[in-house]
Amino acid sequence: MNGKRWAALIIAAALLFFSLIVNITTSALFSEEETDLFNELFATADESFIEEVVEEGSGSDKIAVLSVDGTILADSSSSLISSGGYDHESFLAQLDYAAEDDSVAGIVMYVNSPGGGVVESRQIYDKIQQIKKDTEKPIYVSMGGMAASGGYYISAPADKIFALEETWTGSLGVIMSSVNFTQLLENIGVESVTIKSGEYKDIMSSTRDMTEEEQQIMQTLNDNAFNRFVQVIAEGRGMTEAEVREIADGRIYDGIQAKQIGLVDDFGYLEDVTAAMKSDLGIENAQVVRYTSAPNFKFSQFFSATMQNLSGESSELSGLMQKLTQSNSPRLMYLYAE
């Protein structure tokens, strides 16, 4: 074992010992409430986000800008300080906050995303529908360079959708994929052994070919998710399901094409969208604020990052940690796959 690995093990033991001492000390010296507060300093704060003023206003009304920038997935970040990319839990919390804030007259969602998980996309969609039902606050969408697949799914229920002529949108459909290593394993003389409780327990396994029946099973799941996607677009855009299916063949549309087929309403940048909402609501003097996820220190991620840096990217420990913390299971995605 080299010096780096010894150092990693020593630091791991030291950190575990430190954690034990902290737990014992805080339990002995502090009240339950104080201990909880201390622990929160080393825990996640998924609900935290920052409200910053983008445009000053003289009135009491606000336009809230929320961003979906990145792949729509609930997977947690592995970085030590999480401050960039898409944070699913934070975004859902931002929607709740904007809905409950009486000073927020309208919501603008900036969407710059290739899509993501079917579940996460549905969660955002349901949240938007609930806000519209409970508050009647208008929701506009401002598309960035890309608002495809799940990015369009979450945009569909908006009252108005704005894009750029250069925006890539569309990719209306569902995808699920896996890699088949059967031939590679045969070439290198490796045999996979699977013990399962049912015939289909290892469906879409990467170590064997799928049967026709298995392909049909997975295709049915895909079709069901696609049917829900079609319904979301039809209801949101005032189209028939037949009209949606005619354009939902998975292709990408630019902004001009999307407007021609009824997927977007108008062109404009984010500032044009907020200005349009102000005008439509008759609140030209409204303040524009933006919600962004706050930097979030995570003690557990500090431990993981320290171990990885000391042990090396190619070490057994790093590889094991990655396998334990990441799922390679196939999943249905509303995602534009390049």
N, C-alpha and C positions, 0 to 999 in steps of 0.2 A: 504494500500500500504506500503510495507516494505521500510527500509532505502535505500537499493540498488536501488530500482526503483525510489525513490525520487531523489537520486543522479544522476541517469541516465537522468531524465528529466531536472534537473538543468543544467547539463553539456551540454545537447542537446541545451537548450535555450541559454547558454553562447556561444557555438560554432556558433550558427546561428547569434547571435548578433555580435560576432567577425567577422564573414564573411561579414556581412552587413557593419560594420565600415571599414573593409579593402577595400571593393569595392568602398565605397564613398571616402575614403582617397586617394586611388590610382588614381581614376578618377579626383580628384581635384588637386593633386600635381604633377602627372606625365603625360607625353605625351602618346599618344595612343600606340606607339611602346614600351615605358617603361612599361606601364600597361600590355600589352600582354606578355612581358618577365616575369613580376612578376607572372602573372597568370599561366604561364607555369611551374613555380616552384611547383605549387600545382596541376598540371594536370598530365595526363599520358604522357609517352614518348614511345609509342609503337614501334616507328621506331628505338629506340636506341639499339645498341648491341656493343659488344667489340670484336675487332680483337686481338688475342694473338698469339705469335709465339710458335709453337710446336717444329719445327726443324729449326735450322738456315741453311741458304744456301748462297752460294757465287754468285749465278746467279741473274738475275733480275726477273726470273719467280717465280710464287707462285702456290702452290696447296692449295685450300681452302677447309676446312673440316666443314661441316654443320651438325648439329645433330637434328634428330627427336627422342626424348626420352620421351615417354609417349603417352597417348591417343591423337589422332589427332582430336582435337575439338577447336573451336574458342571461347568457353566460357571463360570469363575473370576470373582471379584468385580472390579469396576473401581475400587473405592474405594482410597484411599491406604493406610489402615490397615484391614485386614479383621478385624472383631471381632464382626459380627452376622450374622444370617441363617443359612441352611443351608450347611454346608461338607461336600461329599460325601466327599472324600478323608479329611478329618479324622474323619468319622463312621465310615468303614470302619476307620480306624486305631484308633478307640475300641473298636469291637467286637473287634478282634484283641487289644487290651490287656486288656479285661475277660475274654476267654476264657483268656488266658495267665496272668493273675494268680490264683494259687492261693487267695488270701484272699477272692476274690469268689465268693460262694456262689450268687448269682443276679443276673440282669440285668432291669432295668425300662426299657422304651423308652417315652418320652413322645412321642407322635405328634400333631402339630398341623400338618397339611399337606393341601393340595388334591390331592396327587399329584405326578406329574412324568414324567420320561422312562421308557420301557419298559426301557431298558438299565440305568439307574441303579437302578430298582426291583428288577430281577432281581439285580443285584449284591448288594444288601442282603439279599434273600431267600436267595440262595445262601450268603451269609456266615452268616446265622442258622441255616440248615440244617446247615452244617458245624460250628458251635459246639455245636449240640444233639447231633450225632453224636459229636464228639470229646470233649466235656466232660460232657455230660448236665446242664449247668447249666440250671435253669429260666429261661424268658424270658417275662415278663408285659408286656402293653401297656397303657398308660394313655393314652386318647384325650383330646385337648383339645377345643377348639371345633369342629375339623374334622379328620377322618381319612378322606378320600374318595379313591376311585380308587386311585392308586398308594400313597396313605396307608393304604388297607386292604390292598393287595397285600402290603406289607411287614409288616403286622400279622397276616395270616392264619396264618403258621406258629407264632405264639406259643402257649405252653401255656395262657394265659388272657388274655382281652381284656376290659378295663374301659372303660366310657364314661360320660359324663354323660347325663342324660335329654335335655339340650339339644344334645348333640353331633350334628353333621351327618356322616354317613358314607354308605357305599354308592357311588353313581356308578360302579358296577362295569362297566367297559367301556373301549374304546379310542377315541381321537379323533385325527384328523390334519386340518389345515386349511391353506388358503392363500388369498390374495386375488387375484381376477381383475381386472386393470386394463385389459382389452381395450377396453371402451367408453370409459373415460376417455382412453386414448391416442388413440382415433379422434377424440374430441371436440376434443382440443387439437392434432391433426395430427401426432402422433408415431408413427413406424413402428419396430417392433422387428425387428432382424435377428439370426437365430440360425444358426450353422453347427455342425452336429452330426455325430457319427460313426454314430449309429444312430437308428432311428425313434423310440425312446422315451427318448432321452437327456435331453430337456427336459420329461419328464413332470411334470405339475403346475406348469408354468411360469405365472407370473402375467401373461404377455403374450398368452396365447391360451386358447381354450376347450379343455377336455379332451374326448377322444373317448370313446365308450361302452366301447371296448376298454381304454383307459387307466384309466377308472374301475373296471373290473373287476380290472385288475392291482393297483391300490392297495387295492381292497376285499378282495382275497385276503390281502394283507399284514396288513390290519386284522383280518380274521377269524382269521388264524393267531395273532396276538398275543392276541386275545380268548380263543381256545381255551386258550392257556397260562394266562391269568388264571383261567378257570373251573377248570382243573385244580388250580391253587394253592389256590383257596378250598375246593374239594372235599376235597383232602387235608388241609388245615389244620383244617377245621371238621368233618370227619367226615360230609360230605354227599355225595349222589350228584351227578354232573354235571347230571343233569336237574333236580334241586332247585335247583342254583345258577343254571342258565339261566332258571329261572322267575322268579327275583328280580333277575337281572342284566340289566335293561333300561335301565340308565343313570340311573335315578332316584336321588334323594337320600333317605336315611332318617334320621330322628332317632334318638336313643339308645333310646327306648322301642320304636320299630318294629324297630330292629336286633336288640334282645334277643328280641323275639317271633319273628323269623324265623331266629334262630340265628347272627347275625353277631357278637354280643358275648355275654359270659357274665354280667357283673354291672355294677353302677353304682358309681362312686366317683371321688374326686379322686386326684391323684398320691400324696398321703400315705396314703390308704386302700389304694392298691395296694402300696406298700412295706410297710405294716403286714400286709397279707394274705400277702405273700411271706414275711415273717418268721415269721408264725404257721404257714404251711404247711410251712416248713422246720424249725420248732422252734428258731429262733435269734432270739428276741425282743430280745436285747441286741446284735444286730448293728449295726454302723455303716452309715450310708447316705451314700454319696459320689456326687457328680455330675461328669461329664466335660463340659467346655465348651471350644470352640475358643479358643486363645490369640490375642490381638491380634498381627497379623503385618505388619511393615513391609516394603514392597516397593519397591525402588529404581526398577524399571521403571514401576511405577504412579505413583510420585512424578513422574517425567519426564512421563508422559502427562497427569496431572492439572495440572501446571504449564503445559504447552503449551495445554491446553484452557482454563484460566482466563485466560491471557494473550491468547489469540487470539479468545476469545468463543465462546459456544455455537453461534452461527449461522454461524461462519466456514467457509470451504472446508476448512481443515485439520482442524477438529473433525469435520466431516461425513465427510471421507475416512478419518480414523482409525476412526470408528464403523463405516463400511462394511467396512474391512479386518479389524476385530477381531470382528465379529458375523456370525453365519451366519443367513440368512433362509430356509434350505432347510426344506421341510416335514419333520416328523418325527412318528413314532408316539408318542403320549403316553397314559399312564394318568393322566388329569388331569380334574378337575372344572372345566369351562369355564363361567363365569358368562355 
